[in-house]
Amino acid sequence: MLMTLIKIRLQGILLRQTKSSKKKGNSIGKLILFGLLFAYVGVVFIGMFGMLFYSLIEPFSMMGIEWLYFALMALFIILLCFIGSIFLTHHEIYEAKDNELLLAMPIKNSDILLSRVFTILILNYVYESLIAIPAFYVYITNVGMTMIEIFMFIIVVLTLPLFVLALSCLFSWILAHVLVKIHRFKTVISIVLFVGFFGLYMYVVNSLQTYLVWLVENGKSIAEAIEKTVFPLYHLSIALTKGNIGSFVIYLICALLPFIIVIYLLSMNFTKMATSKPKMKKAIYKAKPMKQNTMFKALVIREIKHFTSNAMVMLNGAMGIILCIIAAGAVLIYQDEIQMIASIPQIQEYMTPVLCLMVIAVSSLNMISASSISLEGDRFWIIKSLPITTQDILNSKLAMHAFLCIPGGLILSVALIYVTGIGMIDSLLVLVVPILFTLLIDFLGLLLNLWKPKFDWVNETVCVKQSLPVVLTMFISMGVAIVIAMVYGLWLINLMSVSMYMYSVIIVMVLLDIILYYMIHTWGVQQFDSI
């Protein structure tokens, strides 16, 4: 039963990533494509960590602190596995939709829990291999290892993810208790945590070269700090570099004991946690003046509530909003460097169009309207059956995209205007041009979604990740900024000034907005009624 449950869990995770339709299975070509994609990502990570370890092994050997090499390897494994599995741990153990169904069956609670734990553990082994394989290859080819050290390395590879899993379960347990008490803010908290971990990952990747030099220069100081504070990593490293049995036993105790304790506590409280429901306050009716919204306002509120109810849908469909806010913060932090660049005379002529392109490029990752029809799913007949005009329905979907996306672009535009100190006319252009671009993508996305709606999705995330309208909207929106810059740089730079070109682009963008909006209320209305 345990093996069967593990197989079902793994199949479910695979299907969530590859299957996009309830009726159609995965084609061989699609599975091959996903396999090649995962293989490419694996090769990139292995190559990246291989170069990192190759750069560390020689200086650490010269300083006589080879053990720090394995301490850093273990630290990288812990961080990658924790970040990669934290949300999956929370979903698989505490928020799985089949918890109550399985608990009602003649299946041991221990089998249900262990199946979820082992599924996460298997994925942690995949994450670990991206670091452990290059670390082992670099060390054994440059320093060498005895058979006892190789045996210990294999045991470390098998047991280190157990410690990471204990950390993930503990953090997920805390997160589950928090979300149960503040269920209303569940989506917001999920987004904040995801963006935080994503930002940490991007920061580490971008700063890797800088910290590589710092690691080499401060190797002995880091080694002393690890030896005094993180003694399990120190003993792990001593065991692998010197074959010390005593250190190996100490490491095993530190790795296995937290895992055993966490699994015991989970088994004791699994039923209660798996069936916990958010606490709902009892509604107390109080007579108040009746407020009535207009039909259009009610539709817009409905669209926004539906879109913001799923954290993954928000992250995939509106990543541009988050990046605009992050970019605005970065502009304010590095304003001295930006002002220095902006003061160069040769750049001042191109300052306004460059600022417009920056906001457009960041905003190009907003594709909310491109999935707004598909997200209706099997509830699409409900909105069609209501006494509402098709124009109001389509306008509400357009309004949702504009209402959510325009403020993010304005925040970035205002930050750029403040830091660069451009004139009033130029400031107006930096504010208006991104709005015109947002409306262009808004109208285009809805038209494409009306052309190819997708209602037979397995989960809502499919609509904003794998549907044809979203993919086309993404490539077109990202391509617009590139095309605008390339056309002028390659062909028109000697034929007209950058100001004239910018005004020409604005006129074209306004015309396209008008044409697409007209198409929505002619062809789009007919297409919506015929679906």
C-alpha positions in Angstrom: 0.0 0.0 0.0 2.8 2.4 0.8 4.5 1.9 -2.5 1.2 2.3 -4.3 0.5 5.6 -2.5 4.1 6.8 -3.4 3.5 6.0 -7.0 0.2 7.8 -7.1 1.8 10.9 -5.4 4.6 11.0 -8.0 2.2 10.6 -10.9 0.1 13.4 -9.5 3.1 15.8 -9.3 4.2 14.8 -12.8 0.6 15.3 -14.2 0.3 18.7 -12.6 3.4 19.8 -14.5 2.7 18.2 -17.9 -1.0 17.4 -18.3 -3.0 20.4 -19.6 -6.4 18.8 -20.4 -8.9 16.6 -18.6 -9.8 14.7 -21.7 -6.5 14.4 -23.6 -3.5 12.5 -22.2 0.1 13.4 -22.6 1.5 12.9 -26.1 4.9 11.2 -26.6 6.2 14.5 -28.1 5.1 16.6 -25.1 6.7 14.2 -22.6 10.0 14.2 -24.7 9.9 18.0 -24.7 9.5 18.2 -21.0 12.2 15.6 -20.5 14.6 17.6 -22.6 13.7 20.8 -20.7 14.3 19.1 -17.3 17.6 17.6 -18.7 18.7 21.0 -19.9 18.0 22.6 -16.5 19.9 19.7 -14.8 22.9 20.2 -17.0 23.0 23.9 -16.4 22.9 23.5 -12.6 25.5 20.7 -12.6 27.8 22.8 -14.8 27.3 25.9 -12.7 28.1 24.1 -9.4 30.9 22.1 -11.1 32.6 25.4 -12.0 32.0 26.7 -8.5 33.6 23.7 -6.8 36.4 23.6 -9.2 37.3 27.2 -8.3 37.2 26.3 -4.6 39.1 23.1 -4.4 42.6 24.4 -5.1 42.7 27.4 -2.8 41.1 25.4 0.1 43.7 22.6 -0.4 46.6 25.2 -0.4 45.2 26.6 2.9 44.8 23.2 4.4 41.0 23.5 4.9 39.8 20.9 2.5 37.0 20.0 4.9 35.4 23.4 4.2 34.8 22.2 0.6 32.3 19.6 1.9 30.8 21.9 4.5 29.9 24.3 1.7 28.6 21.5 -0.4 26.3 20.4 2.4 25.2 24.0 3.0 24.3 24.5 -0.7 22.3 21.2 -0.7 20.4 22.2 2.4 19.5 25.6 0.9 18.5 24.2 -2.5 16.4 21.4 -1.1 14.7 23.6 1.4 13.7 26.3 -1.1 12.8 23.7 -3.7 10.6 21.6 -1.4 9.1 24.0 1.2 5.9 24.8 -0.8 5.5 21.2 -2.0 5.8 20.0 1.6 3.1 22.3 2.7 0.9 21.2 -0.2 1.5 17.5 0.1 1.2 17.1 3.9 -1.2 19.8 5.1 -3.2 20.9 2.1 -3.6 17.8 -0.1 -7.2 17.7 -1.5 -7.4 13.9 -0.9 -6.6 14.0 2.8 -10.1 13.3 4.0 -10.8 10.8 1.2 -7.7 8.7 2.1 -8.4 9.0 5.9 -11.9 7.6 5.3 -10.4 4.5 3.6 -9.0 1.4 5.3 -5.5 2.7 4.9 -3.1 3.2 7.8 -2.5 6.8 8.7 1.2 6.0 8.8 1.1 4.9 5.2 -0.6 8.1 4.1 1.9 10.2 5.9 5.0 8.2 4.9 3.9 8.2 1.2 3.8 12.0 1.3 7.1 12.2 3.1 8.9 9.8 0.8 7.6 11.6 -2.3 9.1 14.9 -1.1 12.3 13.0 -0.1 12.6 11.6 -3.7 12.4 15.1 -5.1 15.0 16.3 -2.6 17.3 13.6 -3.9 16.9 15.0 -7.4 17.8 18.5 -6.1 20.7 17.1 -4.1 22.2 15.3 -7.1 22.6 18.7 -8.9 25.2 19.6 -6.3 26.5 16.3 -5.0 27.5 14.9 -8.4 29.7 17.8 -9.5 31.1 18.2 -6.0 32.1 14.5 -5.8 33.6 14.5 -9.3 35.7 17.6 -8.7 37.0 16.4 -5.4 37.8 12.8 -6.4 39.6 13.9 -9.6 41.7 16.6 -7.9 42.3 15.2 -4.4 41.1 11.6 -4.3 39.1 9.6 -1.7 39.6 6.2 0.0 37.0 3.5 -0.2 35.8 4.3 3.4 35.4 8.0 2.5 33.5 7.1 -0.6 31.2 4.9 1.5 30.7 7.7 3.9 29.9 10.1 1.1 27.2 7.8 -0.2 25.7 7.6 3.3 25.8 11.4 3.6 24.0 11.8 0.3 21.3 9.4 1.5 20.8 11.0 4.9 21.4 14.8 4.4 17.9 15.3 2.7 16.3 13.7 5.8 17.6 16.6 7.8 16.3 19.1 5.2 13.0 17.3 5.2 12.7 17.8 8.9 13.3 21.5 8.5 10.7 21.7 5.7 8.1 19.8 7.7 8.7 22.1 10.7 8.4 25.3 8.6 5.4 23.9 6.8 3.8 23.0 10.2 4.2 26.6 11.4 2.9 27.9 8.0 -0.1 25.6 8.2 -1.0 26.8 11.7 -0.6 30.5 10.6 -2.7 30.0 7.5 -5.5 28.3 9.4 -5.8 31.3 11.7 -5.6 33.9 9.0 -7.2 32.1 6.0 -8.2 35.4 4.4 -4.6 36.4 3.8 -3.5 33.0 2.6 -2.9 34.0 -1.0 -1.0 37.1 0.0 1.3 35.2 2.4 2.0 32.6 -0.3 2.9 35.2 -2.8 5.2 37.1 -0.4 7.0 33.9 0.6 7.4 32.8 -3.0 8.7 36.2 -4.1 11.0 36.2 -1.1 12.6 32.9 -1.9 12.7 33.7 -5.7 14.4 37.0 -4.8 16.9 35.2 -2.6 17.7 32.7 -5.4 18.2 35.5 -7.9 20.4 37.4 -5.5 22.6 34.4 -4.9 22.9 33.6 -8.6 23.8 37.2 -9.5 26.3 37.5 -6.6 27.9 34.1 -7.0 31.1 35.4 -8.6 31.5 38.1 -6.0 31.0 35.6 -3.1 33.4 33.1 -4.8 36.3 35.6 -4.4 35.1 36.4 -0.9 35.0 32.7 0.0 38.6 32.2 -1.2 39.9 35.3 0.6 38.2 34.5 3.9 38.4 30.7 3.8 40.1 30.3 7.2 37.7 32.7 9.0 34.7 30.9 7.5 36.2 27.5 8.5 36.6 28.7 12.1 33.1 30.0 12.2 31.6 26.8 10.9 33.7 24.7 13.3 32.4 26.7 16.3 28.8 27.2 15.4 27.6 24.6 12.9 29.4 21.6 14.3 27.3 19.0 12.4 28.6 20.4 9.0 32.1 20.4 10.5 31.9 16.7 11.6 30.4 15.8 8.2 33.3 17.4 6.4 35.9 15.8 8.7 34.4 12.4 8.1 34.6 12.8 4.3 38.1 14.2 4.2 39.8 12.2 6.9 37.5 9.1 7.2 36.9 9.9 10.9 34.4 7.4 12.2 33.6 9.4 15.4 32.8 12.5 13.4 30.7 10.4 11.0 28.6 9.0 13.9 28.1 12.5 15.3 26.9 13.7 11.9 24.5 10.8 11.5 22.9 11.5 14.9 22.5 15.2 14.0 20.9 14.3 10.7 18.6 11.4 11.7 17.4 12.5 15.2 15.5 15.7 14.0 13.9 13.6 11.2 12.8 10.9 13.6 11.4 13.4 16.0 9.5 15.4 13.3 8.0 12.2 11.8 6.9 11.0 15.2 5.2 14.4 16.0 3.6 14.4 12.6 2.2 10.9 13.0 0.7 11.8 16.4 -1.0 14.9 15.0 -1.5 14.1 11.3 -5.2 13.4 11.4 -5.9 16.6 13.3 -3.8 18.8 11.0 -5.0 17.1 7.8 -8.6 17.8 8.6 -8.2 21.3 10.2 -10.5 23.9 8.7 -10.1 27.7 8.8 -11.9 29.2 11.7 -14.9 31.1 10.5 -16.3 33.9 12.6 -20.0 33.6 13.2 -21.8 36.3 11.2 -23.8 38.7 13.2 -26.4 40.6 11.2 -26.5 44.3 11.8 -28.9 46.5 10.0 -27.1 48.9 7.8 -28.0 51.1 4.8 -28.2 48.9 1.7 -25.3 49.6 -0.8 -25.9 48.8 -4.4 -23.1 48.5 -7.0 -23.5 49.0 -10.7 -23.6 46.0 -12.9 -20.1 46.8 -14.3 -18.5 47.4 -10.9 -19.9 44.1 -9.6 -18.4 42.3 -12.6 -15.0 43.9 -12.1 -15.0 42.9 -8.4 -16.0 39.4 -9.4 -13.1 39.2 -11.9 -10.5 40.5 -9.4 -11.7 38.2 -6.6 -11.5 35.2 -8.9 -8.0 36.0 -10.2 -6.6 36.8 -6.7 -7.9 33.6 -5.1 -5.1 31.5 -6.5 -1.5 32.4 -5.7 0.0 30.5 -8.6 -2.4 32.1 -11.1 -1.4 35.5 -9.8 2.3 34.8 -9.9 2.2 33.4 -13.5 -0.2 35.9 -14.9 0.9 39.1 -13.2 4.7 38.6 -12.5 5.2 42.0 -14.2 3.4 43.8 -11.4 5.8 42.3 -8.8 8.8 43.0 -10.9 7.8 46.6 -11.4 7.6 47.1 -7.6 10.9 45.3 -7.1 12.5 47.4 -9.9 11.2 50.6 -8.5 12.8 49.7 -5.1 16.1 48.9 -6.9 16.0 52.2 -8.8 15.7 54.1 -5.5 18.5 52.1 -3.9 20.9 52.6 -6.7 19.8 56.2 -7.6 23.4 57.6 -7.3 24.7 55.2 -10.0 21.6 55.9 -12.2 22.0 59.6 -11.9 25.7 59.3 -12.8 24.8 57.5 -16.0 21.9 59.9 -16.8 24.3 62.9 -16.5 26.4 61.6 -19.5 25.7 64.1 -22.4 25.6 61.3 -25.1 22.8 59.5 -23.2 20.5 62.4 -22.3 19.1 62.5 -25.8 17.9 58.9 -25.5 16.9 59.1 -21.8 13.1 59.3 -22.3 12.7 56.5 -24.8 15.0 54.3 -22.8 13.0 54.9 -19.6 9.8 54.1 -21.5 11.3 50.9 -22.9 12.4 49.9 -19.4 8.9 50.1 -18.0 7.5 48.4 -21.1 10.0 45.5 -20.8 9.2 44.9 -17.1 5.4 45.2 -17.7 5.5 42.8 -20.6 5.2 39.8 -18.1 1.6 40.8 -17.3 -0.8 38.5 -19.2 -4.0 38.6 -17.1 -6.5 39.1 -19.9 -5.0 36.3 -22.0 -6.4 33.7 -19.6 -9.5 35.6 -18.2 -11.9 33.7 -20.5 -10.3 30.3 -20.0 -10.3 30.7 -16.2 -14.1 30.5 -16.3 -13.7 26.8 -17.0 -16.8 24.6 -16.5 -18.5 27.7 -14.9 -18.6 29.6 -18.2 -22.2 28.8 -18.8 -23.2 30.6 -15.6 -22.0 34.0 -16.7 -23.5 33.5 -20.2 -26.9 32.6 -18.7 -27.0 35.8 -16.6 -29.0 38.8 -17.9 -25.8 40.7 -18.7 -24.7 42.1 -22.0 -21.6 40.6 -23.6 -20.0 44.0 -23.8 -20.2 44.4 -20.1 -18.6 41.0 -19.5 -15.7 41.7 -21.9 -15.2 45.2 -20.6 -15.0 43.9 -17.0 -12.2 41.5 -18.0 -10.4 44.3 -19.7 -10.9 46.6 -16.7 -9.5 44.0 -14.3 -6.2 43.7 -16.3 -5.9 47.5 -16.5 -6.8 48.0 -12.8 -4.2 45.6 -11.6 -1.3 46.2 -14.1 -1.3 50.0 -14.7 -0.5 51.0 -11.0 2.6 48.8 -11.0 3.9 50.4 -14.2 3.2 53.9 -12.8 5.1 53.1 -9.6 8.2 52.2 -11.7 7.7 55.2 -14.0 7.5 57.6 -11.0 10.6 56.1 -9.4 12.5 56.6 -12.7 11.3 60.1 -13.1 12.2 61.0 -9.6 15.8 59.6 -9.9 16.6 60.9 -13.4 15.0 64.3 -12.9 13.7 64.6 -16.5 11.5 67.5 -17.6 7.7 67.8 -17.4 6.9 66.7 -21.0 9.4 63.8 -20.8 7.9 62.8 -17.5 4.4 62.8 -19.0 5.6 60.5 -21.8 7.2 58.1 -19.4 3.9 57.9 -17.6 1.6 57.6 -20.6 3.5 55.3 -23.0 3.6 52.3 -20.6 -0.2 52.8 -20.0 -0.8 52.6 -23.8 1.4 49.5 -23.9 -0.6 47.9 -21.0 -3.8 48.6 -22.8 -2.4 47.1 -26.0 -1.5 43.8 -24.3 -4.8 43.9 -22.4 -6.8 44.0 -25.7 -4.5 41.6 -27.5 -4.6 39.0 -24.7 -8.4 39.0 -24.5 -8.8 38.7 -28.3 -6.4 35.8 -28.4 -8.3 34.1 -25.5 -11.6 34.6 -27.3 -10.0 33.0 -30.4 -8.6 30.0 -28.5 -10.3 29.5 -25.1 -9.3 26.5 -23.0 -11.9 25.2 -20.6 -10.9 21.6 -20.1 -7.9 22.4 -17.9 -6.8 20.1 -15.0 -6.1 23.1 -12.7 -6.2 26.8 -13.1 -2.4 27.2 -13.3 -2.5 25.5 -16.7 -4.5 28.5 -18.1 -1.7 30.9 -17.3 1.2 28.7 -18.1 0.5 26.4 -21.0 -2.4 27.8 -23.0 -1.8 29.1 -26.5 -3.2 32.6 -25.9 -0.9 33.2 -22.9 2.2 31.9 -24.8 1.4 34.1 -27.8 0.7 37.2 -25.7 3.9 36.6 -23.7 6.1 36.4 -26.9 4.4 39.3 -28.6 4.5 41.6 -25.5 8.2 40.8 -24.9 8.9 41.2 -28.6 7.4 44.6 -28.8 10.1 46.3 -26.7 12.8 44.5 -28.6 11.3 45.3 -32.0 10.9 49.0 -31.1 14.6 49.3 -30.1 15.9 47.2 -33.1 13.9 49.0 -35.8 15.4 52.4 -34.8 18.9 51.1 -34.0 19.3 49.1 -37.2 17.4 51.1 -39.9 16.1 54.5 -38.8 18.8 56.0 -36.6 20.3 57.9 -39.5 16.9 58.9 -41.0 15.0 60.5 -38.1 15.7 61.8 -34.6 14.9 59.6 -31.6 12.1 62.1 -30.5 10.4 61.8 -33.9 10.6 58.1 -33.8 9.2 57.9 -30.3 6.2 60.1 -31.3 5.7 57.8 -34.3 5.7 54.8 -32.1 3.1 56.4 -29.8 0.8 57.2 -32.7 1.1 53.6 -33.9 0.4 52.3 -30.4 -2.7 54.5 -30.0 -4.0 53.3 -33.4 -3.5 49.7 -32.5 -5.3 50.2 -29.2 -8.3 51.6 -31.0 -8.3 48.9 -33.6 -8.0 46.0 -31.1 -10.7 47.6 -28.8 -13.0 47.9 -31.8 -12.4 44.2 -32.7 -13.3 43.1 -29.2 -16.7 44.8 -29.5 -17.4 43.5 -32.9 -15.8 40.1 -33.7 -15.0 39.5 -30.0 -18.7 39.8 -29.0 -19.8 37.4 -31.8 -17.0 35.0 -30.8 -18.0 35.1 -27.1 -21.7 34.4 -28.0 -20.8 31.5 -30.2 -18.6 29.7 -27.6 
